[in-house]
Amino acid sequence: MSGADIQTYAFIAWMIASMIVFIALIAWALWPGNRRRLEKHGAIPFADEQDEARS
């Protein structure tokens, strides 16, 4: 087995692992039980604007 073969297999393994992590993150973000918490976190940038409007 040459170095080029090892490099090719390592690249393939890295791509498969990356795709698995990406799909897992998407599934976690879209899971129904996480919706309320993620919406709350998504509203954080607008919290300052709401505080300024109340003043």
mmCIF entry with sequence, helices, sheets and N, C-alpha, C, O atoms, coordinates in Angstrom:
data_MODEL
# 
_entry.id   MODEL 
# 
_entity.id                         1 
_entity.type                       polymer 
_entity.pdbx_number_of_molecules   1 
# 
_entity_poly.entity_id                      1 
_entity_poly.type                           'polypeptide(L)' 
_entity_poly.nstd_linkage                   no 
_entity_poly.nstd_monomer                   no 
_entity_poly.pdbx_seq_one_letter_code       MSGADIQTYAFIAWMIASMIVFIALIAWALWPGNRRRLEKHGAIPFADEQDEARS 
_entity_poly.pdbx_seq_one_letter_code_can   MSGADIQTYAFIAWMIASMIVFIALIAWALWPGNRRRLEKHGAIPFADEQDEARS 
_entity_poly.pdbx_strand_id                 A 
# 
loop_
_entity_poly_seq.entity_id 
_entity_poly_seq.num 
_entity_poly_seq.mon_id 
_entity_poly_seq.hetero 
1 1  MET n 
1 2  SER n 
1 3  GLY n 
1 4  ALA n 
1 5  ASP n 
1 6  ILE n 
1 7  GLN n 
1 8  THR n 
1 9  TYR n 
1 10 ALA n 
1 11 PHE n 
1 12 ILE n 
1 13 ALA n 
1 14 TRP n 
1 15 MET n 
1 16 ILE n 
1 17 ALA n 
1 18 SER n 
1 19 MET n 
1 20 ILE n 
1 21 VAL n 
1 22 PHE n 
1 23 ILE n 
1 24 ALA n 
1 25 LEU n 
1 26 ILE n 
1 27 ALA n 
1 28 TRP n 
1 29 ALA n 
1 30 LEU n 
1 31 TRP n 
1 32 PRO n 
1 33 GLY n 
1 34 ASN n 
1 35 ARG n 
1 36 ARG n 
1 37 ARG n 
1 38 LEU n 
1 39 GLU n 
1 40 LYS n 
1 41 HIS n 
1 42 GLY n 
1 43 ALA n 
1 44 ILE n 
1 45 PRO n 
1 46 PHE n 
1 47 ALA n 
1 48 ASP n 
1 49 GLU n 
1 50 GLN n 
1 51 ASP n 
1 52 GLU n 
1 53 ALA n 
1 54 ARG n 
1 55 SER n 
# 
_struct_asym.id          A 
_struct_asym.entity_id   1 
# 
loop_
_struct_conf.conf_type_id 
_struct_conf.id 
_struct_conf.pdbx_PDB_helix_id 
_struct_conf.beg_label_comp_id 
_struct_conf.beg_label_asym_id 
_struct_conf.beg_label_seq_id 
_struct_conf.pdbx_beg_PDB_ins_code 
_struct_conf.end_label_comp_id 
_struct_conf.end_label_asym_id 
_struct_conf.end_label_seq_id 
_struct_conf.pdbx_end_PDB_ins_code 
_struct_conf.beg_auth_comp_id 
_struct_conf.beg_auth_asym_id 
_struct_conf.beg_auth_seq_id 
_struct_conf.end_auth_comp_id 
_struct_conf.end_auth_asym_id 
_struct_conf.end_auth_seq_id 
_struct_conf.pdbx_PDB_helix_class 
_struct_conf.details 
_struct_conf.pdbx_PDB_helix_length 
HELX_P HELX_P1 AA1 GLY A 3  ? LEU A 30 ? GLY A 3  LEU A 30 1 ? 28 
HELX_P HELX_P2 AA2 PRO A 32 ? ASN A 34 ? PRO A 32 ASN A 34 5 ? 3  
HELX_P HELX_P3 AA3 ARG A 35 ? GLY A 42 ? ARG A 35 GLY A 42 1 ? 8  
HELX_P HELX_P4 AA4 ILE A 44 ? ARG A 54 ? ILE A 44 ARG A 54 1 ? 11 
# 
_struct_conf_type.id          HELX_P 
_struct_conf_type.criteria    ? 
_struct_conf_type.reference   ? 
# 
loop_
_atom_site.group_PDB 
_atom_site.id 
_atom_site.type_symbol 
_atom_site.label_atom_id 
_atom_site.label_alt_id 
_atom_site.label_comp_id 
_atom_site.label_asym_id 
_atom_site.label_entity_id 
_atom_site.label_seq_id 
_atom_site.pdbx_PDB_ins_code 
_atom_site.Cartn_x 
_atom_site.Cartn_y 
_atom_site.Cartn_z 
_atom_site.occupancy 
_atom_site.B_iso_or_equiv 
_atom_site.pdbx_formal_charge 
_atom_site.auth_seq_id 
_atom_site.auth_comp_id 
_atom_site.auth_asym_id 
_atom_site.auth_atom_id 
_atom_site.pdbx_PDB_model_num 
ATOM 1   N N  . MET A 1 1  ? 0.860   -1.172 0.000  1.00 0.00 ? 1  MET A N  1 
ATOM 2   C CA . MET A 1 1  ? 0.000   0.000  0.000  1.00 0.00 ? 1  MET A CA 1 
ATOM 3   C C  . MET A 1 1  ? 0.904   1.232  0.000  1.00 0.00 ? 1  MET A C  1 
ATOM 4   O O  . MET A 1 1  ? 1.772   1.387  0.859  1.00 0.00 ? 1  MET A O  1 
ATOM 5   N N  . SER A 1 2  ? 0.683   2.080  -0.960 1.00 0.00 ? 2  SER A N  1 
ATOM 6   C CA . SER A 1 2  ? 1.529   3.265  -1.091 1.00 0.00 ? 2  SER A CA 1 
ATOM 7   C C  . SER A 1 2  ? 0.969   4.428  -0.264 1.00 0.00 ? 2  SER A C  1 
ATOM 8   O O  . SER A 1 2  ? -0.138  4.368  0.271  1.00 0.00 ? 2  SER A O  1 
ATOM 9   N N  . GLY A 1 3  ? 1.755   5.451  -0.187 1.00 0.00 ? 3  GLY A N  1 
ATOM 10  C CA . GLY A 1 3  ? 1.335   6.643  0.550  1.00 0.00 ? 3  GLY A CA 1 
ATOM 11  C C  . GLY A 1 3  ? 0.128   7.303  -0.077 1.00 0.00 ? 3  GLY A C  1 
ATOM 12  O O  . GLY A 1 3  ? -0.713  7.868  0.621  1.00 0.00 ? 3  GLY A O  1 
ATOM 13  N N  . ALA A 1 4  ? 0.040   7.232  -1.403 1.00 0.00 ? 4  ALA A N  1 
ATOM 14  C CA . ALA A 1 4  ? -1.110  7.829  -2.095 1.00 0.00 ? 4  ALA A CA 1 
ATOM 15  C C  . ALA A 1 4  ? -2.392  7.082  -1.749 1.00 0.00 ? 4  ALA A C  1 
ATOM 16  O O  . ALA A 1 4  ? -3.448  7.697  -1.603 1.00 0.00 ? 4  ALA A O  1 
ATOM 17  N N  . ASP A 1 5  ? -2.307  5.762  -1.618 1.00 0.00 ? 5  ASP A N  1 
ATOM 18  C CA . ASP A 1 5  ? -3.485  4.976  -1.229 1.00 0.00 ? 5  ASP A CA 1 
ATOM 19  C C  . ASP A 1 5  ? -3.931  5.337  0.181  1.00 0.00 ? 5  ASP A C  1 
ATOM 20  O O  . ASP A 1 5  ? -5.124  5.494  0.441  1.00 0.00 ? 5  ASP A O  1 
ATOM 21  N N  . ILE A 1 6  ? -2.973  5.468  1.083  1.00 0.00 ? 6  ILE A N  1 
ATOM 22  C CA . ILE A 1 6  ? -3.299  5.828  2.466  1.00 0.00 ? 6  ILE A CA 1 
ATOM 23  C C  . ILE A 1 6  ? -3.936  7.212  2.500  1.00 0.00 ? 6  ILE A C  1 
ATOM 24  O O  . ILE A 1 6  ? -4.904  7.437  3.227  1.00 0.00 ? 6  ILE A O  1 
ATOM 25  N N  . GLN A 1 7  ? -3.398  8.130  1.720  1.00 0.00 ? 7  GLN A N  1 
ATOM 26  C CA . GLN A 1 7  ? -3.961  9.480  1.672  1.00 0.00 ? 7  GLN A CA 1 
ATOM 27  C C  . GLN A 1 7  ? -5.389  9.458  1.133  1.00 0.00 ? 7  GLN A C  1 
ATOM 28  O O  . GLN A 1 7  ? -6.255  10.169 1.644  1.00 0.00 ? 7  GLN A O  1 
ATOM 29  N N  . THR A 1 8  ? -5.636  8.659  0.122  1.00 0.00 ? 8  THR A N  1 
ATOM 30  C CA . THR A 1 8  ? -6.974  8.552  -0.452 1.00 0.00 ? 8  THR A CA 1 
ATOM 31  C C  . THR A 1 8  ? -7.954  7.981  0.565  1.00 0.00 ? 8  THR A C  1 
ATOM 32  O O  . THR A 1 8  ? -9.058  8.505  0.715  1.00 0.00 ? 8  THR A O  1 
ATOM 33  N N  . TYR A 1 9  ? -7.570  6.919  1.263  1.00 0.00 ? 9  TYR A N  1 
ATOM 34  C CA . TYR A 1 9  ? -8.449  6.313  2.265  1.00 0.00 ? 9  TYR A CA 1 
ATOM 35  C C  . TYR A 1 9  ? -8.687  7.251  3.439  1.00 0.00 ? 9  TYR A C  1 
ATOM 36  O O  . TYR A 1 9  ? -9.791  7.306  3.981  1.00 0.00 ? 9  TYR A O  1 
ATOM 37  N N  . ALA A 1 10 ? -7.659  7.985  3.829  1.00 0.00 ? 10 ALA A N  1 
ATOM 38  C CA . ALA A 1 10 ? -7.831  8.949  4.917  1.00 0.00 ? 10 ALA A CA 1 
ATOM 39  C C  . ALA A 1 10 ? -8.796  10.055 4.509  1.00 0.00 ? 10 ALA A C  1 
ATOM 40  O O  . ALA A 1 10 ? -9.621  10.494 5.310  1.00 0.00 ? 10 ALA A O  1 
ATOM 41  N N  . PHE A 1 11 ? -8.688  10.503 3.259  1.00 0.00 ? 11 PHE A N  1 
ATOM 42  C CA . PHE A 1 11 ? -9.595  11.537 2.761  1.00 0.00 ? 11 PHE A CA 1 
ATOM 43  C C  . PHE A 1 11 ? -11.032 11.040 2.743  1.00 0.00 ? 11 PHE A C  1 
ATOM 44  O O  . PHE A 1 11 ? -11.945 11.760 3.149  1.00 0.00 ? 11 PHE A O  1 
ATOM 45  N N  . ILE A 1 12 ? -11.237 9.824  2.279  1.00 0.00 ? 12 ILE A N  1 
ATOM 46  C CA . ILE A 1 12 ? -12.582 9.241  2.231  1.00 0.00 ? 12 ILE A CA 1 
ATOM 47  C C  . ILE A 1 12 ? -13.145 9.096  3.642  1.00 0.00 ? 12 ILE A C  1 
ATOM 48  O O  . ILE A 1 12 ? -14.309 9.419  3.880  1.00 0.00 ? 12 ILE A O  1 
ATOM 49  N N  . ALA A 1 13 ? -12.336 8.616  4.572  1.00 0.00 ? 13 ALA A N  1 
ATOM 50  C CA . ALA A 1 13 ? -12.785 8.458  5.960  1.00 0.00 ? 13 ALA A CA 1 
ATOM 51  C C  . ALA A 1 13 ? -13.141 9.815  6.565  1.00 0.00 ? 13 ALA A C  1 
ATOM 52  O O  . ALA A 1 13 ? -14.141 9.938  7.273  1.00 0.00 ? 13 ALA A O  1 
ATOM 53  N N  . TRP A 1 14 ? -12.324 10.833 6.286  1.00 0.00 ? 14 TRP A N  1 
ATOM 54  C CA . TRP A 1 14 ? -12.586 12.173 6.795  1.00 0.00 ? 14 TRP A CA 1 
ATOM 55  C C  . TRP A 1 14 ? -13.898 12.731 6.227  1.00 0.00 ? 14 TRP A C  1 
ATOM 56  O O  . TRP A 1 14 ? -14.671 13.356 6.953  1.00 0.00 ? 14 TRP A O  1 
ATOM 57  N N  . MET A 1 15 ? -14.149 12.508 4.941  1.00 0.00 ? 15 MET A N  1 
ATOM 58  C CA . MET A 1 15 ? -15.380 12.999 4.327  1.00 0.00 ? 15 MET A CA 1 
ATOM 59  C C  . MET A 1 15 ? -16.606 12.298 4.901  1.00 0.00 ? 15 MET A C  1 
ATOM 60  O O  . MET A 1 15 ? -17.626 12.942 5.149  1.00 0.00 ? 15 MET A O  1 
ATOM 61  N N  . ILE A 1 16 ? -16.522 11.001 5.113  1.00 0.00 ? 16 ILE A N  1 
ATOM 62  C CA . ILE A 1 16 ? -17.649 10.263 5.692  1.00 0.00 ? 16 ILE A CA 1 
ATOM 63  C C  . ILE A 1 16 ? -17.912 10.736 7.116  1.00 0.00 ? 16 ILE A C  1 
ATOM 64  O O  . ILE A 1 16 ? -19.063 10.948 7.500  1.00 0.00 ? 16 ILE A O  1 
ATOM 65  N N  . ALA A 1 17 ? -16.849 10.902 7.899  1.00 0.00 ? 17 ALA A N  1 
ATOM 66  C CA . ALA A 1 17 ? -17.016 11.374 9.282  1.00 0.00 ? 17 ALA A CA 1 
ATOM 67  C C  . ALA A 1 17 ? -17.607 12.781 9.301  1.00 0.00 ? 17 ALA A C  1 
ATOM 68  O O  . ALA A 1 17 ? -18.465 13.079 10.132 1.00 0.00 ? 17 ALA A O  1 
ATOM 69  N N  . SER A 1 18 ? -17.161 13.639 8.404  1.00 0.00 ? 18 SER A N  1 
ATOM 70  C CA . SER A 1 18 ? -17.690 15.002 8.341  1.00 0.00 ? 18 SER A CA 1 
ATOM 71  C C  . SER A 1 18 ? -19.168 15.014 7.980  1.00 0.00 ? 18 SER A C  1 
ATOM 72  O O  . SER A 1 18 ? -19.944 15.777 8.555  1.00 0.00 ? 18 SER A O  1 
ATOM 73  N N  . MET A 1 19 ? -19.556 14.177 7.035  1.00 0.00 ? 19 MET A N  1 
ATOM 74  C CA . MET A 1 19 ? -20.964 14.106 6.640  1.00 0.00 ? 19 MET A CA 1 
ATOM 75  C C  . MET A 1 19 ? -21.832 13.585 7.781  1.00 0.00 ? 19 MET A C  1 
ATOM 76  O O  . MET A 1 19 ? -22.945 14.071 7.985  1.00 0.00 ? 19 MET A O  1 
ATOM 77  N N  . ILE A 1 20 ? -21.335 12.603 8.522  1.00 0.00 ? 20 ILE A N  1 
ATOM 78  C CA . ILE A 1 20 ? -22.096 12.069 9.651  1.00 0.00 ? 20 ILE A CA 1 
ATOM 79  C C  . ILE A 1 20 ? -22.293 13.147 10.713 1.00 0.00 ? 20 ILE A C  1 
ATOM 80  O O  . ILE A 1 20 ? -23.391 13.287 11.252 1.00 0.00 ? 20 ILE A O  1 
ATOM 81  N N  . VAL A 1 21 ? -21.251 13.905 11.018 1.00 0.00 ? 21 VAL A N  1 
ATOM 82  C CA . VAL A 1 21 ? -21.359 14.985 12.009 1.00 0.00 ? 21 VAL A CA 1 
ATOM 83  C C  . VAL A 1 21 ? -22.321 16.059 11.506 1.00 0.00 ? 21 VAL A C  1 
ATOM 84  O O  . VAL A 1 21 ? -23.144 16.555 12.275 1.00 0.00 ? 21 VAL A O  1 
ATOM 85  N N  . PHE A 1 22 ? -22.230 16.420 10.240 1.00 0.00 ? 22 PHE A N  1 
ATOM 86  C CA . PHE A 1 22 ? -23.114 17.445 9.676  1.00 0.00 ? 22 PHE A CA 1 
ATOM 87  C C  . PHE A 1 22 ? -24.571 17.012 9.756  1.00 0.00 ? 22 PHE A C  1 
ATOM 88  O O  . PHE A 1 22 ? -25.424 17.795 10.175 1.00 0.00 ? 22 PHE A O  1 
ATOM 89  N N  . ILE A 1 23 ? -24.867 15.789 9.363  1.00 0.00 ? 23 ILE A N  1 
ATOM 90  C CA . ILE A 1 23 ? -26.242 15.283 9.403  1.00 0.00 ? 23 ILE A CA 1 
ATOM 91  C C  . ILE A 1 23 ? -26.749 15.207 10.841 1.00 0.00 ? 23 ILE A C  1 
ATOM 92  O O  . ILE A 1 23 ? -27.914 15.504 11.107 1.00 0.00 ? 23 ILE A O  1 
ATOM 93  N N  . ALA A 1 24 ? -25.870 14.805 11.777 1.00 0.00 ? 24 ALA A N  1 
ATOM 94  C CA . ALA A 1 24 ? -26.261 14.744 13.188 1.00 0.00 ? 24 ALA A CA 1 
ATOM 95  C C  . ALA A 1 24 ? -26.588 16.136 13.721 1.00 0.00 ? 24 ALA A C  1 
ATOM 96  O O  . ALA A 1 24 ? -27.551 16.293 14.471 1.00 0.00 ? 24 ALA A O  1 
ATOM 97  N N  . LEU A 1 25 ? -25.807 17.147 13.349 1.00 0.00 ? 25 LEU A N  1 
ATOM 98  C CA . LEU A 1 25 ? -26.083 18.516 13.800 1.00 0.00 ? 25 LEU A CA 1 
ATOM 99  C C  . LEU A 1 25 ? -27.390 19.049 13.233 1.00 0.00 ? 25 LEU A C  1 
ATOM 100 O O  . LEU A 1 25 ? -28.154 19.707 13.940 1.00 0.00 ? 25 LEU A O  1 
ATOM 101 N N  . ILE A 1 26 ? -27.647 18.775 11.984 1.00 0.00 ? 26 ILE A N  1 
ATOM 102 C CA . ILE A 1 26 ? -28.909 19.214 11.374 1.00 0.00 ? 26 ILE A CA 1 
ATOM 103 C C  . ILE A 1 26 ? -30.088 18.524 12.052 1.00 0.00 ? 26 ILE A C  1 
ATOM 104 O O  . ILE A 1 26 ? -31.095 19.166 12.351 1.00 0.00 ? 26 ILE A O  1 
ATOM 105 N N  . ALA A 1 27 ? -29.967 17.222 12.293 1.00 0.00 ? 27 ALA A N  1 
ATOM 106 C CA . ALA A 1 27 ? -31.044 16.483 12.960 1.00 0.00 ? 27 ALA A CA 1 
ATOM 107 C C  . ALA A 1 27 ? -31.273 17.027 14.367 1.00 0.00 ? 27 ALA A C  1 
ATOM 108 O O  . ALA A 1 27 ? -32.416 17.160 14.803 1.00 0.00 ? 27 ALA A O  1 
ATOM 109 N N  . TRP A 1 28 ? -30.192 17.340 15.077 1.00 0.00 ? 28 TRP A N  1 
ATOM 110 C CA . TRP A 1 28 ? -30.330 17.872 16.443 1.00 0.00 ? 28 TRP A CA 1 
ATOM 111 C C  . TRP A 1 28 ? -31.009 19.243 16.413 1.00 0.00 ? 28 TRP A C  1 
ATOM 112 O O  . TRP A 1 28 ? -31.864 19.531 17.250 1.00 0.00 ? 28 TRP A O  1 
ATOM 113 N N  . ALA A 1 29 ? -30.632 20.082 15.458 1.00 0.00 ? 29 ALA A N  1 
ATOM 114 C CA . ALA A 1 29 ? -31.210 21.426 15.389 1.00 0.00 ? 29 ALA A CA 1 
ATOM 115 C C  . ALA A 1 29 ? -32.684 21.388 15.001 1.00 0.00 ? 29 ALA A C  1 
ATOM 116 O O  . ALA A 1 29 ? -33.451 22.250 15.428 1.00 0.00 ? 29 ALA A O  1 
ATOM 117 N N  . LEU A 1 30 ? -33.091 20.413 14.203 1.00 0.00 ? 30 LEU A N  1 
ATOM 118 C CA . LEU A 1 30 ? -34.477 20.346 13.752 1.00 0.00 ? 30 LEU A CA 1 
ATOM 119 C C  . LEU A 1 30 ? -35.347 19.445 14.627 1.00 0.00 ? 30 LEU A C  1 
ATOM 120 O O  . LEU A 1 30 ? -36.542 19.300 14.370 1.00 0.00 ? 30 LEU A O  1 
ATOM 121 N N  . TRP A 1 31 ? -34.759 18.843 15.652 1.00 0.00 ? 31 TRP A N  1 
ATOM 122 C CA . TRP A 1 31 ? -35.527 17.964 16.540 1.00 0.00 ? 31 TRP A CA 1 
ATOM 123 C C  . TRP A 1 31 ? -36.598 18.783 17.249 1.00 0.00 ? 31 TRP A C  1 
ATOM 124 O O  . TRP A 1 31 ? -36.289 19.852 17.774 1.00 0.00 ? 31 TRP A O  1 
ATOM 125 N N  . PRO A 1 32 ? -37.844 18.319 17.283 1.00 0.00 ? 32 PRO A N  1 
ATOM 126 C CA . PRO A 1 32 ? -38.939 19.112 17.863 1.00 0.00 ? 32 PRO A CA 1 
ATOM 127 C C  . PRO A 1 32 ? -38.712 19.527 19.321 1.00 0.00 ? 32 PRO A C  1 
ATOM 128 O O  . PRO A 1 32 ? -39.158 20.602 19.723 1.00 0.00 ? 32 PRO A O  1 
ATOM 129 N N  . GLY A 1 33 ? -38.047 18.722 20.099 1.00 0.00 ? 33 GLY A N  1 
ATOM 130 C CA . GLY A 1 33 ? -37.832 19.058 21.514 1.00 0.00 ? 33 GLY A CA 1 
ATOM 131 C C  . GLY A 1 33 ? -36.885 20.224 21.723 1.00 0.00 ? 33 GLY A C  1 
ATOM 132 O O  . GLY A 1 33 ? -36.875 20.808 22.807 1.00 0.00 ? 33 GLY A O  1 
ATOM 133 N N  . ASN A 1 34 ? -36.096 20.581 20.737 1.00 0.00 ? 34 ASN A N  1 
ATOM 134 C CA . ASN A 1 34 ? -35.130 21.674 20.868 1.00 0.00 ? 34 ASN A CA 1 
ATOM 135 C C  . ASN A 1 34 ? -35.676 23.004 20.369 1.00 0.00 ? 34 ASN A C  1 
ATOM 136 O O  . ASN A 1 34 ? -35.001 24.027 20.490 1.00 0.00 ? 34 ASN A O  1 
ATOM 137 N N  . ARG A 1 35 ? -36.862 23.015 19.821 1.00 0.00 ? 35 ARG A N  1 
ATOM 138 C CA . ARG A 1 35 ? -37.389 24.204 19.159 1.00 0.00 ? 35 ARG A CA 1 
ATOM 139 C C  . ARG A 1 35 ? -37.471 25.416 20.089 1.00 0.00 ? 35 ARG A C  1 
ATOM 140 O O  . ARG A 1 35 ? -36.981 26.489 19.738 1.00 0.00 ? 35 ARG A O  1 
ATOM 141 N N  . ARG A 1 36 ? -38.070 25.267 21.246 1.00 0.00 ? 36 ARG A N  1 
ATOM 142 C CA . ARG A 1 36 ? -38.273 26.411 22.152 1.00 0.00 ? 36 ARG A CA 1 
ATOM 143 C C  . ARG A 1 36 ? -36.924 26.993 22.599 1.00 0.00 ? 36 ARG A C  1 
ATOM 144 O O  . ARG A 1 36 ? -36.743 28.210 22.619 1.00 0.00 ? 36 ARG A O  1 
ATOM 145 N N  . ARG A 1 37 ? -35.992 26.120 22.953 1.00 0.00 ? 37 ARG A N  1 
ATOM 146 C CA . ARG A 1 37 ? -34.689 26.581 23.425 1.00 0.00 ? 37 ARG A CA 1 
ATOM 147 C C  . ARG A 1 37 ? -33.918 27.282 22.309 1.00 0.00 ? 37 ARG A C  1 
ATOM 148 O O  . ARG A 1 37 ? -33.304 28.323 22.543 1.00 0.00 ? 37 ARG A O  1 
ATOM 149 N N  . LEU A 1 38 ? -33.944 26.725 21.101 1.00 0.00 ? 38 LEU A N  1 
ATOM 150 C CA . LEU A 1 38 ? -33.212 27.329 19.993 1.00 0.00 ? 38 LEU A CA 1 
ATOM 151 C C  . LEU A 1 38 ? -33.845 28.641 19.543 1.00 0.00 ? 38 LEU A C  1 
ATOM 152 O O  . LEU A 1 38 ? -33.128 29.554 19.135 1.00 0.00 ? 38 LEU A O  1 
ATOM 153 N N  . GLU A 1 39 ? -35.165 28.756 19.606 1.00 0.00 ? 39 GLU A N  1 
ATOM 154 C CA . GLU A 1 39 ? -35.808 30.028 19.295 1.00 0.00 ? 39 GLU A CA 1 
ATOM 155 C C  . GLU A 1 39 ? -35.428 31.087 20.326 1.00 0.00 ? 39 GLU A C  1 
ATOM 156 O O  . GLU A 1 39 ? -35.225 32.252 19.983 1.00 0.00 ? 39 GLU A O  1 
ATOM 157 N N  . LYS A 1 40 ? -35.334 30.680 21.579 1.00 0.00 ? 40 LYS A N  1 
ATOM 158 C CA . LYS A 1 40 ? -34.925 31.599 22.639 1.00 0.00 ? 40 LYS A CA 1 
ATOM 159 C C  . LYS A 1 40 ? -33.497 32.087 22.391 1.00 0.00 ? 40 LYS A C  1 
ATOM 160 O O  . LYS A 1 40 ? -33.211 33.276 22.536 1.00 0.00 ? 40 LYS A O  1 
ATOM 161 N N  . HIS A 1 41 ? -32.614 31.183 22.024 1.00 0.00 ? 41 HIS A N  1 
ATOM 162 C CA . HIS A 1 41 ? -31.235 31.570 21.716 1.00 0.00 ? 41 HIS A CA 1 
ATOM 163 C C  . HIS A 1 41 ? -31.177 32.440 20.462 1.00 0.00 ? 41 HIS A C  1 
ATOM 164 O O  . HIS A 1 41 ? -30.342 33.340 20.374 1.00 0.00 ? 41 HIS A O  1 
ATOM 165 N N  . GLY A 1 42 ? -32.041 32.185 19.507 1.00 0.00 ? 42 GLY A N  1 
ATOM 166 C CA . GLY A 1 42 ? -32.058 32.965 18.275 1.00 0.00 ? 42 GLY A CA 1 
ATOM 167 C C  . GLY A 1 42 ? -32.527 34.393 18.490 1.00 0.00 ? 42 GLY A C  1 
ATOM 168 O O  . GLY A 1 42 ? -32.220 35.271 17.684 1.00 0.00 ? 42 GLY A O  1 
ATOM 169 N N  . ALA A 1 43 ? -33.264 34.638 19.562 1.00 0.00 ? 43 ALA A N  1 
ATOM 170 C CA . ALA A 1 43 ? -33.774 35.982 19.837 1.00 0.00 ? 43 ALA A CA 1 
ATOM 171 C C  . ALA A 1 43 ? -32.777 36.827 20.626 1.00 0.00 ? 43 ALA A C  1 
ATOM 172 O O  . ALA A 1 43 ? -33.044 38.003 20.874 1.00 0.00 ? 43 ALA A O  1 
ATOM 173 N N  . ILE A 1 44 ? -31.654 36.274 21.024 1.00 0.00 ? 44 ILE A N  1 
ATOM 174 C CA . ILE A 1 44 ? -30.681 37.011 21.830 1.00 0.00 ? 44 ILE A CA 1 
ATOM 175 C C  . ILE A 1 44 ? -30.190 38.286 21.127 1.00 0.00 ? 44 ILE A C  1 
ATOM 176 O O  . ILE A 1 44 ? -30.092 39.318 21.792 1.00 0.00 ? 44 ILE A O  1 
ATOM 177 N N  . PRO A 1 45 ? -29.878 38.276 19.831 1.00 0.00 ? 45 PRO A N  1 
ATOM 178 C CA . PRO A 1 45 ? -29.401 39.532 19.212 1.00 0.00 ? 45 PRO A CA 1 
ATOM 179 C C  . PRO A 1 45 ? -30.423 40.656 19.248 1.00 0.00 ? 45 PRO A C  1 
ATOM 180 O O  . PRO A 1 45 ? -30.046 41.827 19.198 1.00 0.00 ? 45 PRO A O  1 
ATOM 181 N N  . PHE A 1 46 ? -31.685 40.335 19.330 1.00 0.00 ? 46 PHE A N  1 
ATOM 182 C CA . PHE A 1 46 ? -32.723 41.359 19.337 1.00 0.00 ? 46 PHE A CA 1 
ATOM 183 C C  . PHE A 1 46 ? -33.079 41.831 20.743 1.00 0.00 ? 46 PHE A C  1 
ATOM 184 O O  . PHE A 1 46 ? -33.882 42.752 20.895 1.00 0.00 ? 46 PHE A O  1 
ATOM 185 N N  . ALA A 1 47 ? -32.503 41.222 21.766 1.00 0.00 ? 47 ALA A N  1 
ATOM 186 C CA . ALA A 1 47 ? -32.820 41.592 23.147 1.00 0.00 ? 47 ALA A CA 1 
ATOM 187 C C  . ALA A 1 47 ? -32.391 43.023 23.441 1.00 0.00 ? 47 ALA A C  1 
ATOM 188 O O  . ALA A 1 47 ? -33.095 43.736 24.156 1.00 0.00 ? 47 ALA A O  1 
ATOM 189 N N  . ASP A 1 48 ? -31.255 43.460 22.905 1.00 0.00 ? 48 ASP A N  1 
ATOM 190 C CA . ASP A 1 48 ? -30.801 44.830 23.140 1.00 0.00 ? 48 ASP A CA 1 
ATOM 191 C C  . ASP A 1 48 ? -31.760 45.837 22.529 1.00 0.00 ? 48 ASP A C  1 
ATOM 192 O O  . ASP A 1 48 ? -32.026 46.877 23.131 1.00 0.00 ? 48 ASP A O  1 
ATOM 193 N N  . GLU A 1 49 ? -32.284 45.547 21.341 1.00 0.00 ? 49 GLU A N  1 
ATOM 194 C CA . GLU A 1 49 ? -33.219 46.464 20.697 1.00 0.00 ? 49 GLU A CA 1 
ATOM 195 C C  . GLU A 1 49 ? -34.511 46.570 21.499 1.00 0.00 ? 49 GLU A C  1 
ATOM 196 O O  . GLU A 1 49 ? -35.091 47.651 21.595 1.00 0.00 ? 49 GLU A O  1 
ATOM 197 N N  . GLN A 1 50 ? -34.959 45.482 22.065 1.00 0.00 ? 50 GLN A N  1 
ATOM 198 C CA . GLN A 1 50 ? -36.178 45.501 22.879 1.00 0.00 ? 50 GLN A CA 1 
ATOM 199 C C  . GLN A 1 50 ? -35.948 46.271 24.173 1.00 0.00 ? 50 GLN A C  1 
ATOM 200 O O  . GLN A 1 50 ? -36.834 46.995 24.628 1.00 0.00 ? 50 GLN A O  1 
ATOM 201 N N  . ASP A 1 51 ? -34.769 46.123 24.770 1.00 0.00 ? 51 ASP A N  1 
ATOM 202 C CA . ASP A 1 51 ? -34.457 46.864 25.994 1.00 0.00 ? 51 ASP A CA 1 
ATOM 203 C C  . ASP A 1 51 ? -34.375 48.379 25.718 1.00 0.00 ? 51 ASP A C  1 
ATOM 204 O O  . ASP A 1 51 ? -34.825 49.180 26.537 1.00 0.00 ? 51 ASP A O  1 
ATOM 205 N N  . GLU A 1 52 ? -33.807 48.767 24.578 1.00 0.00 ? 52 GLU A N  1 
ATOM 206 C CA . GLU A 1 52 ? -33.708 50.176 24.229 1.00 0.00 ? 52 GLU A CA 1 
ATOM 207 C C  . GLU A 1 52 ? -35.091 50.777 23.961 1.00 0.00 ? 52 GLU A C  1 
ATOM 208 O O  . GLU A 1 52 ? -35.322 51.943 24.279 1.00 0.00 ? 52 GLU A O  1 
ATOM 209 N N  . ALA A 1 53 ? -35.994 50.014 23.393 1.00 0.00 ? 53 ALA A N  1 
ATOM 210 C CA . ALA A 1 53 ? -37.331 50.509 23.084 1.00 0.00 ? 53 ALA A CA 1 
ATOM 211 C C  . ALA A 1 53 ? -38.131 50.732 24.363 1.00 0.00 ? 53 ALA A C  1 
ATOM 212 O O  . ALA A 1 53 ? -38.999 51.603 24.403 1.00 0.00 ? 53 ALA A O  1 
ATOM 213 N N  . ARG A 1 54 ? -37.856 49.973 25.385 1.00 0.00 ? 54 ARG A N  1 
ATOM 214 C CA . ARG A 1 54 ? -38.572 50.130 26.654 1.00 0.00 ? 54 ARG A CA 1 
ATOM 215 C C  . ARG A 1 54 ? -38.097 51.357 27.421 1.00 0.00 ? 54 ARG A C  1 
ATOM 216 O O  . ARG A 1 54 ? -38.846 51.896 28.236 1.00 0.00 ? 54 ARG A O  1 
ATOM 217 N N  . SER A 1 55 ? -36.869 51.811 27.179 1.00 0.00 ? 55 SER A N  1 
ATOM 218 C CA . SER A 1 55 ? -36.313 52.953 27.932 1.00 0.00 ? 55 SER A CA 1 
ATOM 219 C C  . SER A 1 55 ? -36.883 54.260 27.492 1.00 0.00 ? 55 SER A C  1 
ATOM 220 O O  . SER A 1 55 ? -36.516 55.306 28.028 1.00 0.00 ? 55 SER A O  1 
# 
